[in-house]
Amino acid sequence: MSKRIQLFLFTMKIIFPISIIALLSGCGLWSDFTTYFNTYYNAKSIFEEEESSILNTPKNLFEFKEALISTKSNQNLEKVIEKCSKIMQFETESSYFDKALFMTGKAFYYQQSYSKALRKFLELSALGETDLSLDSKLWIGKTQIQLRDFDAGITVLEDVKTEALKEEREEIYSEAFIKQISYLIYSENYSEAIAKINEFVEVIDSDELKAEVYYQLGRLYLIQNDPENAANAFMQVDQYDPSFDVEFYSRLEYARIKKQEGMLDESMQLFEEMRDEDKFRDSLGMVELEIADIYYIKGDTDQTLDLLTNIDSTYQKNESAGIARFRKAEIYEKDFVQYDSAMVYYGRVTSSIVSRELKEIAKEKYRVLDKYKLYHKNIHDLRRQISYIEFPELFVQDSVKYEEYQKRKQARADSIALANSDRLAQNRQLITNMTSETGDVPALNNLVTGQQGNQVPINNPLTVEEVIYPPPKPTVSIDSLHKMIAKEQYDLGNLFFTDLNVPDSALNYYEKVLSEYPNNRYYAKTIYSIGTYYLIKDDKVKADSLFQVVYDNYKNDTVYLEAAKQLGKIQRTSDSDPAYNLYLAAEEKYYNSEVDEAVKEFIGIYKNYSKSPLASQALFAAGFILENDKHDFDSAAVLYKSLLSEYQNTPYAKTIMAKLNIYEQEKSSSKQSSIPESVSSGTPTVSNKNSKTELSTPGKQDSVEIKRKQPLLPALQQKPETVQDTTVRIEE
């Protein structure tokens, strides 16, 4: 190499580094350079990765509420905030300051720390005109809406749209429009949302976005119960470039509309076309559910069940399987009235991949059907006990049968255990004989663990037989058992009437209560319930005749008041009365046997809502419970006397007037201490709880206990401040 060349290379080694240093040190460029590579670059890389993950998470285009981010994303955004904070604190001269501020605001927004986010976006706006001015304004509007400052946020977004059009910032324009529409949908202003979408769709350039907007428009029309416009919107989707999900669901909804409009053959054809397209193979379960529904509407229940069974077995890890189980349960319950099978499938739904709402419905259905089974079992056991009392030898025979069943059950268990033991012994022997030949120890070990395909069969000599339960030994009289059966049948009737919605079956059980157990405590209420049955059957004449029976013959039963209301003899209480819901709650507690709490809450209504039309009814209800459930006649008399004194013109006061007079006479003749009179405070507490004088029914010579007929009171629930042991006394 020549000396001239060597001199040139030596000179360049000195000059080039000096030139680079001089270049980077001028006008803050060196500061920008170190900031970018030491802090900003790392923060930007982390943020872009997390933002991409957040934005790519599937969600409704017009979803108002921002989704929660994962713990990992939250931690990474904390790192971004920390790094950007260093940039803004120590590198104020850096040209990356505004970018770091904007990135911090967005990180706070994704973390749903909206107040902090807004503060950062406002700080960015305060810097004056920058490349990020319009972006920050967009995010200010979005953040204000999330902070529920709706008017300010909508106004800002409208300004953003105007500026974005001028600057031809299509992405910002679309995002502002979308956020406005999402707010309108969130506030259930569907008509204005539809108008905004129709305005928005005219200015969208992206065919993919336009397809999704038309799909969302169709869904809004469905909410507005406008299937014609919904169908037109769903048809528009195919004219553009929809994503897979948007195409699938728009076609699904369009076919559903045809089904709902009664065009079953056209709908079936549309669903079958979707089923035959390979691109929809991962969503076939939903399509087949719709096809099964069409068969059901056509009355082909067998074909429906076959399809649902296939969906259940084919798509077990898909939501469609859970829905198929629910539909099968409904068919078994409502079409076949096979409650045991329905209960099994409702139970399976609760462990399936379905929406929370469907799981809750299935749980409630399961609970109701479980009660149905329990009522039937209780009735069966009670009737068996009656048979055992009438024919004691039957109890002995059933006890012997149960003992023999237990022996067979134990023998079966012993046989299976022995067969398993023999199988394991044979497999171990096979291992011993074959290890030296095959050397395949893992395969041979499978013989022991039961994983080998050719297992030694277990020959069970005992056939499976029906489960036999121990015979219930009678512990009460036949009369008591009859009363218990009447209660179970009445409750079963109510279950059919209210929960299972099978009123004809309810009527069957109500009539059994009246015909088989005529003197039970539920007699009046059963008559009233049959009256309500005929009301829903639009036979008001028959219903009123039954209400009249209750009204004429059961004046000492609280269901009498409801019958009076049905007959128009008592004005119904308006739901606007604040005591109304309290009264219903107290009544519910009474029906659930929480009599002490019920008394307290009825008294609370009387004390706190003395001007309410329900006050007299609540006072009567509390006295009724004390008399008939608690047998605390003195305390009941205290309430009755207050009722007579303060609400003497009500039907409740007239109901107890004669009874209270007889009670007063008996108390006087027996020289018991008299009941304190009501005072203006009207606050009930206790009188002599040990008094033996009972409140007598007028027209009878002897003091008798009035037997309770379960009432239908319109409930109450405010607890009195000074009530103890649910007994009552007038405070003086």
MOZIZI-V721504 format. One record per backbone hydrogen bond with DSSP energy under -1.0 kcal/mol. CO is the residue of the C=O (numbers start at 0). NH is the residue of the N-H. E is the energy in kcal/mol with one decimal. If there is no record, write none. Layout:
# MOZIZI-V721504
co=CO nh=NH e=E
co=CO nh=NH e=E
This chain:
# MOZIZI-V721504
co=1 nh=5 e=-2.0
co=2 nh=6 e=-2.1
co=3 nh=7 e=-1.8
co=4 nh=8 e=-2.3
co=5 nh=9 e=-2.0
co=6 nh=10 e=-2.0
co=7 nh=11 e=-2.0
co=8 nh=12 e=-1.8
co=10 nh=14 e=-2.5
co=11 nh=15 e=-2.4
co=13 nh=17 e=-1.1
co=14 nh=18 e=-2.1
co=15 nh=19 e=-2.1
co=16 nh=20 e=-2.3
co=17 nh=21 e=-2.2
co=18 nh=22 e=-2.2
co=19 nh=23 e=-2.4
co=20 nh=24 e=-1.5
co=25 nh=28 e=-1.9
co=27 nh=31 e=-2.3
co=28 nh=32 e=-2.6
co=29 nh=33 e=-2.3
co=30 nh=34 e=-2.3
co=31 nh=35 e=-2.7
co=32 nh=36 e=-2.0
co=33 nh=37 e=-2.3
co=34 nh=38 e=-2.4
co=34 nh=39 e=-2.2
co=35 nh=40 e=-2.9
co=38 nh=42 e=-2.4
co=39 nh=43 e=-3.1
co=40 nh=44 e=-2.2
co=41 nh=45 e=-2.2
co=42 nh=46 e=-2.6
co=43 nh=47 e=-2.6
co=44 nh=48 e=-1.7
co=45 nh=49 e=-2.1
co=46 nh=50 e=-3.3
co=47 nh=51 e=-2.1
co=48 nh=52 e=-1.7
co=49 nh=53 e=-2.5
co=50 nh=54 e=-2.9
co=51 nh=55 e=-1.7
co=59 nh=62 e=-1.8
co=69 nh=73 e=-2.4
co=70 nh=74 e=-2.2
co=71 nh=75 e=-2.3
co=72 nh=76 e=-2.4
co=73 nh=77 e=-1.6
co=74 nh=78 e=-1.5
co=75 nh=79 e=-1.9
co=76 nh=80 e=-2.6
co=77 nh=81 e=-2.3
co=78 nh=82 e=-2.6
co=79 nh=83 e=-2.8
co=80 nh=84 e=-1.9
co=81 nh=85 e=-1.5
co=82 nh=86 e=-1.8
co=83 nh=87 e=-2.6
co=84 nh=88 e=-1.7
co=85 nh=89 e=-2.7
co=86 nh=90 e=-2.0
co=90 nh=93 e=-2.1
co=93 nh=96 e=-1.3
co=95 nh=99 e=-2.5
co=96 nh=100 e=-2.1
co=97 nh=101 e=-2.4
co=98 nh=102 e=-2.5
co=99 nh=103 e=-2.1
co=100 nh=104 e=-2.1
co=101 nh=105 e=-2.1
co=102 nh=106 e=-2.1
co=103 nh=107 e=-2.4
co=104 nh=108 e=-2.1
co=105 nh=109 e=-2.6
co=106 nh=110 e=-1.6
co=107 nh=112 e=-2.9
co=108 nh=111 e=-1.7
co=111 nh=113 e=-1.2
co=112 nh=116 e=-2.2
co=113 nh=117 e=-2.8
co=114 nh=118 e=-1.9
co=115 nh=119 e=-1.8
co=116 nh=120 e=-2.3
co=117 nh=121 e=-2.4
co=118 nh=122 e=-2.0
co=119 nh=123 e=-2.1
co=120 nh=124 e=-2.0
co=121 nh=125 e=-1.7
co=123 nh=126 e=-1.2
co=124 nh=127 e=-1.5
co=129 nh=132 e=-1.4
co=131 nh=135 e=-2.8
co=132 nh=136 e=-1.8
co=133 nh=137 e=-2.2
co=134 nh=138 e=-2.1
co=135 nh=139 e=-2.0
co=136 nh=140 e=-2.2
co=137 nh=141 e=-2.3
co=138 nh=142 e=-2.3
co=139 nh=143 e=-2.5
co=140 nh=144 e=-1.8
co=141 nh=145 e=-1.7
co=142 nh=146 e=-1.8
co=143 nh=148 e=-2.9
co=144 nh=147 e=-1.7
co=147 nh=149 e=-1.2
co=148 nh=152 e=-2.4
co=149 nh=153 e=-2.9
co=150 nh=154 e=-2.0
co=151 nh=155 e=-2.3
co=152 nh=156 e=-2.4
co=153 nh=157 e=-1.9
co=154 nh=158 e=-1.8
co=155 nh=159 e=-2.4
co=156 nh=160 e=-2.2
co=157 nh=161 e=-1.7
co=158 nh=162 e=-2.4
co=159 nh=163 e=-2.9
co=160 nh=164 e=-1.9
co=161 nh=165 e=-1.6
co=162 nh=166 e=-2.3
co=163 nh=168 e=-2.9
co=167 nh=169 e=-1.1
co=168 nh=172 e=-2.3
co=169 nh=173 e=-2.6
co=170 nh=174 e=-2.2
co=171 nh=175 e=-2.3
co=172 nh=176 e=-2.0
co=173 nh=177 e=-2.7
co=174 nh=178 e=-2.1
co=175 nh=179 e=-1.9
co=176 nh=180 e=-2.3
co=177 nh=181 e=-2.6
co=178 nh=182 e=-1.7
co=179 nh=183 e=-1.9
co=180 nh=184 e=-2.3
co=181 nh=185 e=-2.3
co=182 nh=186 e=-2.4
co=183 nh=188 e=-2.9
co=184 nh=187 e=-1.6
co=187 nh=189 e=-1.3
co=188 nh=192 e=-2.0
co=189 nh=193 e=-2.7
co=190 nh=194 e=-2.0
co=191 nh=195 e=-2.5
co=192 nh=196 e=-2.4
co=193 nh=197 e=-2.4
co=194 nh=198 e=-1.6
co=195 nh=199 e=-2.8
co=196 nh=200 e=-3.0
co=199 nh=202 e=-1.7
co=205 nh=209 e=-2.3
co=206 nh=210 e=-1.9
co=207 nh=211 e=-1.8
co=208 nh=212 e=-2.4
co=209 nh=213 e=-2.2
co=210 nh=214 e=-1.8
co=211 nh=215 e=-2.3
co=212 nh=216 e=-2.2
co=213 nh=217 e=-2.1
co=214 nh=218 e=-1.8
co=215 nh=219 e=-1.9
co=216 nh=220 e=-2.1
co=217 nh=221 e=-1.8
co=218 nh=222 e=-1.9
co=219 nh=223 e=-1.9
co=220 nh=225 e=-2.7
co=221 nh=224 e=-1.6
co=225 nh=229 e=-2.0
co=226 nh=230 e=-2.8
co=227 nh=231 e=-1.9
co=228 nh=232 e=-2.2
co=229 nh=233 e=-2.5
co=230 nh=234 e=-2.2
co=231 nh=235 e=-1.4
co=235 nh=238 e=-1.7
co=236 nh=239 e=-1.7
co=242 nh=246 e=-2.4
co=243 nh=247 e=-2.6
co=244 nh=248 e=-2.8
co=245 nh=249 e=-2.0
co=246 nh=250 e=-2.1
co=247 nh=251 e=-2.3
co=248 nh=252 e=-2.6
co=249 nh=253 e=-2.1
co=250 nh=254 e=-2.2
co=251 nh=255 e=-2.1
co=252 nh=256 e=-2.2
co=253 nh=257 e=-1.7
co=254 nh=258 e=-1.9
co=255 nh=259 e=-2.8
co=256 nh=260 e=-1.8
co=257 nh=262 e=-2.3
co=258 nh=261 e=-1.6
co=261 nh=263 e=-1.8
co=262 nh=266 e=-2.4
co=263 nh=267 e=-2.9
co=264 nh=268 e=-2.3
co=265 nh=269 e=-2.0
co=266 nh=270 e=-2.5
co=267 nh=271 e=-2.6
co=268 nh=272 e=-2.1
co=269 nh=273 e=-1.8
co=270 nh=274 e=-2.4
co=271 nh=275 e=-1.7
co=273 nh=276 e=-1.0
co=276 nh=279 e=-1.7
co=277 nh=280 e=-1.8
co=279 nh=282 e=-1.9
co=282 nh=286 e=-1.2
co=283 nh=287 e=-2.9
co=284 nh=288 e=-1.7
co=285 nh=289 e=-1.5
co=286 nh=290 e=-2.0
co=287 nh=291 e=-2.5
co=288 nh=292 e=-1.9
co=289 nh=293 e=-1.8
co=290 nh=294 e=-2.0
co=291 nh=295 e=-2.0
co=292 nh=296 e=-2.5
co=293 nh=297 e=-2.1
co=294 nh=299 e=-2.5
co=295 nh=298 e=-1.3
co=298 nh=300 e=-1.5
co=299 nh=303 e=-1.9
co=300 nh=304 e=-2.6
co=301 nh=305 e=-2.2
co=302 nh=306 e=-2.2
co=303 nh=307 e=-2.5
co=304 nh=308 e=-2.5
co=305 nh=309 e=-2.0
co=306 nh=310 e=-2.5
co=307 nh=311 e=-2.5
co=308 nh=312 e=-1.9
co=309 nh=313 e=-2.4
co=310 nh=314 e=-2.3
co=314 nh=317 e=-1.9
co=317 nh=320 e=-1.2
co=318 nh=322 e=-2.1
co=319 nh=323 e=-2.3
co=320 nh=324 e=-2.1
co=321 nh=325 e=-1.9
co=322 nh=326 e=-2.5
co=323 nh=327 e=-2.4
co=324 nh=328 e=-2.4
co=325 nh=329 e=-2.3
co=326 nh=330 e=-2.2
co=327 nh=331 e=-2.6
co=328 nh=332 e=-2.2
co=329 nh=333 e=-3.3
co=330 nh=334 e=-1.9
co=330 nh=335 e=-2.0
co=331 nh=337 e=-3.6
co=337 nh=341 e=-2.3
co=338 nh=342 e=-2.4
co=339 nh=343 e=-1.7
co=340 nh=344 e=-1.9
co=341 nh=345 e=-2.6
co=342 nh=346 e=-2.1
co=343 nh=347 e=-1.7
co=344 nh=348 e=-1.8
co=345 nh=349 e=-1.2
co=347 nh=350 e=-1.0
co=348 nh=351 e=-2.1
co=351 nh=353 e=-1.4
co=354 nh=358 e=-2.1
co=355 nh=359 e=-2.3
co=356 nh=360 e=-2.1
co=357 nh=361 e=-2.5
co=358 nh=362 e=-2.6
co=359 nh=363 e=-2.2
co=360 nh=364 e=-2.6
co=361 nh=365 e=-2.6
co=362 nh=366 e=-2.3
co=363 nh=367 e=-2.4
co=364 nh=368 e=-2.6
co=365 nh=369 e=-2.2
co=366 nh=370 e=-2.0
co=367 nh=371 e=-2.1
co=368 nh=372 e=-2.3
co=369 nh=373 e=-2.2
co=370 nh=374 e=-2.9
co=371 nh=375 e=-2.2
co=372 nh=376 e=-2.6
co=373 nh=377 e=-2.9
co=374 nh=378 e=-2.5
co=375 nh=379 e=-2.4
co=376 nh=380 e=-2.8
co=377 nh=381 e=-2.6
co=378 nh=382 e=-2.2
co=379 nh=383 e=-1.9
co=380 nh=384 e=-2.1
co=381 nh=385 e=-1.8
co=382 nh=386 e=-2.1
co=383 nh=387 e=-2.4
co=384 nh=388 e=-2.0
co=385 nh=389 e=-2.4
co=386 nh=390 e=-2.9
co=390 nh=393 e=-2.2
co=391 nh=395 e=-1.3
co=392 nh=396 e=-2.4
co=393 nh=397 e=-2.8
co=394 nh=398 e=-2.0
co=395 nh=399 e=-2.2
co=396 nh=400 e=-2.4
co=397 nh=401 e=-2.2
co=398 nh=402 e=-2.2
co=399 nh=403 e=-2.5
co=400 nh=404 e=-2.3
co=401 nh=405 e=-2.3
co=402 nh=406 e=-1.8
co=403 nh=407 e=-2.4
co=404 nh=408 e=-2.5
co=405 nh=409 e=-2.2
co=406 nh=410 e=-2.5
co=407 nh=411 e=-2.5
co=408 nh=412 e=-2.1
co=409 nh=413 e=-2.5
co=410 nh=414 e=-2.5
co=411 nh=415 e=-2.4
co=412 nh=416 e=-2.3
co=413 nh=417 e=-2.4
co=414 nh=418 e=-2.5
co=415 nh=419 e=-2.6
co=416 nh=420 e=-2.1
co=417 nh=421 e=-2.7
co=418 nh=422 e=-2.5
co=419 nh=423 e=-2.4
co=420 nh=424 e=-2.2
co=421 nh=425 e=-2.5
co=422 nh=426 e=-2.4
co=423 nh=427 e=-2.4
co=424 nh=428 e=-1.9
co=425 nh=429 e=-2.2
co=426 nh=430 e=-2.3
co=427 nh=431 e=-2.2
co=428 nh=432 e=-2.3
co=429 nh=433 e=-2.2
co=430 nh=434 e=-2.1
co=433 nh=437 e=-2.8
co=434 nh=438 e=-1.7
co=438 nh=440 e=-1.5
co=439 nh=443 e=-2.1
co=440 nh=444 e=-2.8
co=441 nh=445 e=-1.2
co=443 nh=446 e=-1.3
co=444 nh=448 e=-1.9
co=445 nh=449 e=-1.2
co=445 nh=450 e=-1.8
co=445 nh=451 e=-1.1
co=452 nh=454 e=-1.4
co=476 nh=480 e=-2.1
co=477 nh=481 e=-2.5
co=478 nh=482 e=-1.9
co=479 nh=483 e=-2.1
co=480 nh=484 e=-2.4
co=481 nh=485 e=-2.4
co=482 nh=486 e=-2.0
co=483 nh=487 e=-2.3
co=484 nh=488 e=-2.8
co=485 nh=489 e=-2.3
co=486 nh=490 e=-2.8
co=487 nh=491 e=-2.3
co=488 nh=492 e=-2.3
co=489 nh=493 e=-2.3
co=490 nh=494 e=-2.1
co=491 nh=495 e=-2.1
co=492 nh=496 e=-2.2
co=493 nh=497 e=-2.9
co=494 nh=498 e=-1.1
co=494 nh=499 e=-2.8
co=495 nh=501 e=-3.4
co=501 nh=505 e=-1.7
co=502 nh=506 e=-2.6
co=503 nh=507 e=-1.7
co=504 nh=508 e=-1.8
co=505 nh=509 e=-2.6
co=506 nh=510 e=-2.7
co=507 nh=511 e=-1.4
co=508 nh=512 e=-2.0
co=509 nh=513 e=-1.7
co=510 nh=514 e=-2.6
co=511 nh=515 e=-2.8
co=512 nh=516 e=-1.2
co=516 nh=519 e=-1.3
co=519 nh=522 e=-1.5
co=521 nh=525 e=-2.5
co=522 nh=526 e=-2.1
co=523 nh=527 e=-2.3
co=524 nh=528 e=-2.4
co=525 nh=529 e=-2.4
co=526 nh=530 e=-1.9
co=527 nh=531 e=-2.0
co=528 nh=532 e=-1.8
co=529 nh=533 e=-2.0
co=530 nh=534 e=-1.5
co=531 nh=535 e=-1.9
co=533 nh=538 e=-3.0
co=534 nh=537 e=-1.7
co=538 nh=542 e=-2.2
co=539 nh=543 e=-3.1
co=540 nh=544 e=-1.7
co=541 nh=545 e=-1.6
co=542 nh=546 e=-2.4
co=543 nh=547 e=-2.3
co=544 nh=548 e=-1.3
co=545 nh=549 e=-1.9
co=546 nh=550 e=-2.7
co=547 nh=551 e=-2.7
co=548 nh=552 e=-2.0
co=549 nh=553 e=-2.1
co=553 nh=556 e=-1.5
co=556 nh=559 e=-2.1
co=557 nh=560 e=-1.3
co=558 nh=562 e=-2.1
co=559 nh=563 e=-2.3
co=560 nh=564 e=-1.8
co=561 nh=565 e=-2.3
co=562 nh=566 e=-1.8
co=563 nh=568 e=-2.7
co=564 nh=567 e=-1.3
co=573 nh=576 e=-1.8
co=576 nh=579 e=-2.0
co=578 nh=582 e=-2.5
co=579 nh=583 e=-2.1
co=580 nh=584 e=-2.1
co=581 nh=585 e=-2.1
co=582 nh=586 e=-2.4
co=582 nh=715 e=-5.0
co=583 nh=587 e=-2.1
co=584 nh=588 e=-1.8
co=585 nh=589 e=-2.0
co=586 nh=590 e=-2.4
co=587 nh=591 e=-1.5
co=588 nh=593 e=-3.0
co=589 nh=592 e=-1.7
co=592 nh=594 e=-1.3
co=593 nh=597 e=-2.2
co=594 nh=598 e=-2.4
co=595 nh=599 e=-2.0
co=596 nh=600 e=-2.3
co=597 nh=601 e=-2.6
co=598 nh=602 e=-2.5
co=599 nh=603 e=-1.9
co=600 nh=604 e=-1.6
co=601 nh=605 e=-1.9
co=602 nh=606 e=-2.4
co=603 nh=607 e=-2.6
co=604 nh=608 e=-2.5
co=608 nh=611 e=-1.7
co=611 nh=614 e=-1.9
co=613 nh=617 e=-2.9
co=614 nh=618 e=-2.3
co=615 nh=619 e=-2.3
co=616 nh=620 e=-2.4
co=617 nh=621 e=-2.5
co=618 nh=622 e=-2.1
co=619 nh=623 e=-2.7
co=620 nh=624 e=-2.2
co=621 nh=625 e=-2.2
co=622 nh=626 e=-2.3
co=623 nh=627 e=-2.8
co=624 nh=628 e=-2.5
co=624 nh=629 e=-2.0
co=625 nh=631 e=-2.8
co=630 nh=632 e=-1.1
co=631 nh=635 e=-2.1
co=632 nh=636 e=-2.4
co=633 nh=637 e=-1.8
co=634 nh=638 e=-1.8
co=635 nh=639 e=-2.6
co=636 nh=640 e=-2.7
co=637 nh=641 e=-2.0
co=638 nh=642 e=-2.5
co=639 nh=643 e=-2.6
co=640 nh=644 e=-2.2
co=641 nh=645 e=-2.8
co=642 nh=646 e=-2.2
co=646 nh=649 e=-1.8
co=649 nh=653 e=-1.8
co=650 nh=654 e=-1.6
co=651 nh=655 e=-1.3
co=655 nh=659 e=-2.6
co=656 nh=660 e=-1.9
co=657 nh=661 e=-2.1
co=658 nh=662 e=-2.0
co=659 nh=663 e=-2.3
co=660 nh=664 e=-2.2
co=661 nh=665 e=-2.4
co=662 nh=666 e=-2.4
co=663 nh=667 e=-2.3
co=664 nh=668 e=-2.6
co=665 nh=669 e=-1.9
co=666 nh=671 e=-2.2
co=667 nh=670 e=-1.2
co=678 nh=681 e=-1.2
co=682 nh=730 e=-1.8
co=687 nh=690 e=-1.1
co=696 nh=699 e=-1.5
co=712 nh=714 e=-1.1
co=714 nh=583 e=-3.5
co=723 nh=726 e=-1.9
